[in-house]
C-alpha cells in the first residue's frame, strides 16, 4: 500500500492536544523520529532517573530548563545524529524536538547550547 496519507498512531498527547504524524504536511521537520524515541524514553524514564542522580545546585525557583528536560533533549539529539552539542541552538526551536519535550511548537524554545553545557 502506497498511501502517504496514513497517520502514525499511538503518540502521546502534548499540552492536552493529540499528536498525529502524517506524511503529507510538507517540510515541517526532518526529525519526526524523535516522537517515537520520546515514547520509548517516557516508558523507560531514563532522563528522570539520570536527573535523580545529579545534584542540581541552581536556585530552583529560577530554573527554566530542568535537568531531566535537558538530559532528554541531549539524548534525543544524539539519537538523531546531532552528536555535537552546538546543534542545540539550531534544534531548540524545531517543532518535532519541542513536541518530544512536551512543548507545543508555538511554545517556548528548548535549552540552548550554553544552557546545556554550563556547569
N, C-alpha and C positions, 0 to 999 in steps of 0.2 A: 504494500500500500504506500503510495507516494503523496499522501495528503499532508501538506505543510501546515494545515490549519489545526491539526490535533494539538490539544494542550498537554502540558506535562503536569499531571495531577499529584496531589499529596504534599504540597508545600505548605508550611505553617504560615498562619496569618501574621502580618506586621502592622502594629498600630491599629488593631481591630479591623483591618482590611484584608481580604483574601489576596493571595499571591497566585497569579496564573502565568505560567511561562508558555509562550506561544512562539511560533517561528515565522510570523508574518508581520511583525511590528517594525521592521526597518532596523537600522543600526543604532540601537539604544545602548547596548553594552556587548562587548565581545566576551565577557566573563560570566555569563549566566550559570556556568557550572558551579560557581561559589554557592548558589542557592541549594544545590544538592549537598555540597560539603557542609553547609550550615546545618542541614537536617541531621547529618551524622554527628557533627560536633555537639549539637544540642542533646542528642540521645546519650552520648558518652560523657558530656560535661567536662571535657578536657580543660578548657580555658578557665572555668570556675575552680577546678581542682588545682591547677597550677597557680592561679592567683592566690588561693588559700595558703600556699607555701611561701609566699613572698611578703615580707613586711613592707607596708606602704607608709612611709613617713610623711606624706603630704597631708596638708590640712584638708580633711575630707569634705568640709563644707564648701571648699573652693574647687574641688575636683570636677572637671568637665568630662574627662575620659577615664573611666575606671580601669583598674588593672586587667580584669577579665576581658573587657572590651578591646583593650589594646593588644592583649595576647591573642585573642580570637582574630582580630584584624591581621596581625602579623602572620598567624598560621595560615589564614586563607590566602594571603598574598604569596607566601612561599609555595603553597599547594598549587597556585595558579601561575607559577613560574615567574613571579616577581620577587626573586630572592634578594635583590638589592633594596635595602631599606629606603633609599632615596625615592623609590617608586611610590611611597606612601603619599607624598604630596600630590602626585597626579591622580592616584586611585581614591583619595579621600572623598571625592565628590561623585564617583562612579555609582550609578543607580543600583547595580547588582550588588556591589560591596556594601552599600548602605542598607539594602534590604537584608543582606546576610547578617548585619549587625543590629537588626530590629529597628532600623531607622527608615522612615519613608523617604523616597527620592527627593521630595521637596523639603525635607528636614535638614538639620544642621550637618555640616561636614564631619567626617570622621577625624581621628587623630592625624596630625601631620608628622612628617619625618622627625622634626626636632622634638615633638612631644613623645614619640615612641622611644627615642634614644637618649632622653635626658635622665641622668641618674637621680 
